């Protein structure tokens, strides 16, 4: 029942951001210099739902210097997030939504070439379409969906094209990776492979004593996301996003600031099977996000190399 209330509330997020049928909001494109090229299967955006918008802004400003820009369009409940001037995500104030459920969470947005066809594939593979394709003006058409295990995400058919792949490492504090924590690994991989043109690679990460069965979803010859067995007992399947941190020293410095900024360290820094260190934190609203160390020498395209 709580999951149903959560999903209904998420539907209201889209409805209140874009308005009803008589009121349309124009949300900026995810890529201001789009050339019309779409990269289906790529995670092109991240949205944060929060019940503590002021504290959340101060939290991420204090950690990474993020900038927050309200979308002044007929009272739209939406704030753009920038890092060093670059658009990296958006934020919705859940206090303006008609729900008492705690829906604070980061939501990934996946590119598709045809959002109507993609939503039909979601239904056909046992998933759920909570919000049918809806226009966001310059951004394109979006749909809020869930996979067959209930993990929520969004599909976006951009109007002017997707952000192009870069061979440079994201700046510290920008999104590096996205990972599905699934109950049934093979079934989850089959679901996403049916929805988008993903290539699938199976890997064993870590050593014999801490081996993790892992699936890598790739398109256009690049890894786009990972799927791993859910490591937290009792946690429903969900997508977890990772922010890039320069090195272990930088990670320790950031973790030292989390609690003073109103956040919480859910999992302290630990070594990760694919290399580097990772920590899981939550902002003031409780929305979790991972921090992953990643050196300048390792390109995004090599994310899963060397497991």
C-alpha positions in Angstrom: 0.0 0.0 0.0 2.8 2.4 0.8 4.4 1.7 -2.6 1.1 2.4 -4.3 0.8 5.8 -2.5 4.4 6.5 -3.5 3.7 5.8 -7.2 0.5 7.8 -7.2 2.4 10.7 -5.7 5.1 10.4 -8.4 2.4 10.6 -11.0 1.4 13.9 -9.5 5.0 15.2 -9.8 4.8 15.1 -13.5 1.2 16.4 -13.6 2.1 19.4 -11.4 5.3 20.1 -13.2 3.8 20.2 -16.6 0.3 21.3 -15.7 -3.1 20.1 -16.8 -4.2 19.8 -20.3 -5.0 23.5 -20.5 -1.6 24.7 -19.1 1.7 23.6 -20.6 5.1 24.4 -19.0 8.2 24.7 -21.1 11.1 23.0 -19.5 14.6 23.6 -20.9 16.2 20.9 -23.0 18.6 18.5 -21.2 21.2 19.6 -23.8 21.3 23.2 -24.9 23.3 22.4 -28.0 21.5 19.3 -29.1 22.0 18.4 -32.8 18.9 16.2 -33.0 20.9 13.0 -32.3 19.3 10.6 -29.7 21.2 8.0 -27.8 18.6 5.5 -26.7 19.3 3.8 -23.4 21.5 6.6 -22.1 20.6 8.1 -18.8 20.3 11.8 -19.8 18.9 13.4 -16.7 18.3 13.1 -12.9 15.4 14.6 -10.9 15.3 14.9 -7.1 12.1 14.7 -5.2 12.5 16.3 -1.8 10.3 17.5 1.2 13.1 19.8 2.4 13.9 22.0 -0.6 15.7 24.8 1.2 17.8 22.5 3.3 18.5 20.3 0.3 19.8 23.3 -1.7 22.1 24.3 1.2 23.3 20.7 1.5 24.4 20.3 -2.1 25.7 23.9 -2.3 27.9 23.1 0.7 29.1 19.8 -0.7 29.6 20.6 -4.4 28.7 24.2 -5.0 25.6 23.3 -7.0 23.4 26.2 -8.2 19.6 26.1 -8.0 17.5 28.0 -10.5 13.7 28.1 -10.0 11.7 27.6 -13.2 9.5 30.7 -13.4 6.8 29.4 -15.6 3.3 29.9 -14.3 4.1 28.5 -10.9 5.8 25.3 -12.0 7.0 23.3 -9.1 10.5 22.7 -10.6 14.0 23.9 -9.9 16.9 23.5 -12.3 20.2 22.2 -10.8 23.5 23.4 -12.3 27.1 22.6 -11.5 29.7 25.1 -12.6 27.0 26.5 -14.9 26.2 23.2 -16.5 22.7 21.8 -16.3 22.8 18.4 -14.5 19.4 17.8 -13.0 16.2 19.1 -11.5 14.4 19.3 -8.2 10.7 19.0 -7.2 9.3 20.2 -3.9 7.1 17.4 -2.6 5.4 19.7 -0.1 3.4 21.1 -3.0 2.2 17.6 -3.9 -1.1 16.1 -2.7 0.5 13.3 -0.7 1.5 12.5 2.9 3.8 9.7 1.7 7.6 10.3 1.9 8.6 10.1 -1.8 12.0 11.7 -1.5 14.3 10.0 -4.1 16.5 10.6 -7.1 14.9 9.5 -10.3 16.8 8.6 -13.5 15.6 9.7 -16.9 16.4 7.4 -19.8 16.5 8.5 -23.5 14.3 6.8 -26.0 13.7 7.5 -29.7 10.0 6.9 -29.5 8.4 7.3 -26.1 5.0 5.8 -27.2 6.7 2.7 -28.4 8.9 2.5 -25.3 6.0 2.7 -22.9 4.3 0.0 -24.8 7.3 -2.2 -24.4 7.4 -1.4 -20.7 3.8 -2.7 -20.4 4.5 -5.7 -22.6 7.5 -6.7 -20.4 5.4 -6.6 -17.2 6.2 -3.0 -16.1 3.8 -0.2 -15.3 3.2 3.1 -17.0 2.2 5.6 -14.3 2.3 8.7 -16.4 1.7 8.4 -20.2 3.9 10.4 -22.6 3.5 14.1 -21.7 4.9 17.2 -23.3 7.6 19.2 -21.5 8.0 21.7 -24.3 11.6 22.2 -25.3 12.6 19.1 -23.3 10.5 16.7 -25.2 8.0 14.1 -24.1 8.3 12.2 -20.8 6.7 9.2 -19.2 7.0 8.0 -15.6 7.2 4.2 -15.5 8.3 1.3 -13.3 10.0 -2.0 -14.2 8.5 -5.4 -13.5 9.9 -5.3 -9.9 8.6 -1.8 -9.2 11.8 0.3 -9.6 10.8 3.7 -10.9 12.4 5.7 -13.6 11.4 8.0 -16.5 11.5 7.8 -20.3 12.3 10.9 -22.3 12.1 11.5 -26.1 14.1 14.7 -26.3 12.9 17.3 -28.8 16.3 18.5 -30.0 18.6 15.6 -29.2 20.5 14.1 -26.2 23.7 15.2 -24.5 26.5 13.8 -26.6 28.9 11.3 -25.1 32.2 12.8 -23.8 35.5 11.1 -23.4 36.4 13.5 -20.5 35.8 12.6 -16.9 32.8 14.4 -15.2 33.8 17.1 -12.8 33.7 16.3 -9.1 30.1 16.5 -8.0 28.6 15.5 -11.4 26.8 12.2 -12.2 29.1 9.3 -13.1 27.1 6.1 -13.1 23.6 4.7 -12.4 22.9 1.2 -11.0 19.8 -0.8 -10.5 19.5 -2.8 -7.2 17.3 -5.7 -8.3 15.8 -8.7 -6.6 16.2 -11.0 -9.7 19.2 -10.1 -11.7 18.5 -12.0 -14.9 14.8 -11.0 -15.1 15.7 -7.3 -14.6 18.3 -7.5 -17.3 15.8 -9.1 -19.7 13.3 -6.4 -18.9 15.6 -3.5 -19.8 17.0 -5.3 -22.8 13.5 -5.6 -24.2 12.7 -1.9 -23.6 15.8 -0.3 -25.2 18.6 -1.6 -27.6 20.9 -2.6 -24.8 23.8 -4.9 -25.2 24.3 -7.1 -22.1 27.6 -8.0 -20.5 27.8 -10.3 -17.4 30.7 -9.8 -15.0 31.9 -11.1 -11.7 33.2 -8.2 -9.7 35.5 -8.5 -6.7 37.4 -11.5 -5.4 36.3 -15.0 -4.4 35.2 -13.9 -1.0 33.2 -10.8 -2.0 32.2 -11.7 -5.6 29.2 -9.7 -7.0 27.3 -10.9 -10.0 26.9 -7.9 -12.2 25.2 -7.0 -15.5 26.3 -4.0 -17.6 23.8 -2.4 -20.0 25.4 -0.8 -23.1 24.4 1.2 -26.1 26.4 2.8 -28.9 29.4 0.9 -27.7 29.4 2.5 -24.2 28.3 1.2 -20.8 25.1 3.1 -19.7 24.1 1.5 -16.4 24.6 -1.5 -14.2 22.4 -4.1 -12.5 23.4 -5.8 -9.3 21.6 -7.9 -6.7 20.0 -5.8 -4.1 22.5 -5.5 -1.2 20.0 -4.2 1.4 17.5 -6.6 2.9 14.0 -5.3 2.9 14.8 -2.4 0.5 12.5 -2.4 -2.6 14.2 -2.6 -6.0 15.4 0.9 -6.9 17.9 2.9 -9.1 20.9 4.3 -7.3 22.9 7.2 -8.9 26.6 7.9 -8.3 28.4 11.2 -8.2 32.0 11.3 -9.2 34.6 12.2 -6.5 38.2 12.8 -7.5 40.0 10.6 -4.9 39.9 9.0 -1.5 41.1 12.2 0.2 38.4 14.3 -1.4 35.8 11.6 -0.4 36.9 11.8 3.2 36.7 15.6 3.2 33.2 15.5 1.8 32.0 12.9 4.2 33.3 15.0 7.1 30.9 17.7 6.0 27.7 15.6 5.4 26.3 15.6 8.9 27.0 19.3 9.6 25.1 20.2 6.4 22.1 18.2 7.6 22.7 15.0 5.8 23.4 11.4 6.9 26.1 8.9 6.0 24.2 5.7 5.3 27.3 3.6 4.3 30.8 4.9 5.2 33.6 4.8 2.6 34.4 1.2 1.5 36.5 -0.3 -1.3 34.4 -1.2 -4.3 34.9 -4.4 -6.4 35.4 -2.4 -9.6 38.0 -0.2 -7.9 38.1 3.0 -5.9 36.0 3.8 -2.9 32.3 4.4 -2.5 30.0 5.8 0.2 26.3 6.1 0.3 24.8 9.3 1.8 21.4 10.9 2.1 20.5 14.6 2.0 18.2 16.3 4.5 15.1 14.8 2.9 16.5 11.2 3.1 17.0 10.8 -0.6 20.1 8.6 -1.0 22.9 9.0 -3.5 26.3 7.3 -3.8 29.8 9.0 -4.0 32.3 7.1 -6.1 36.0 7.9 -6.4 37.1 8.1 -10.0 40.5 9.4 -11.2 41.1 11.7 -14.2 42.9 8.9 -16.0 39.9 6.7 -16.2 37.4 7.7 -18.9 33.6 7.2 -18.5 33.7 4.6 -21.2 36.1 2.4 -19.1 33.8 2.5 -16.1 33.4 -1.3 -15.9 36.9 -2.3 -17.1 39.1 -4.1 -14.8 36.2 -4.9 -12.4 
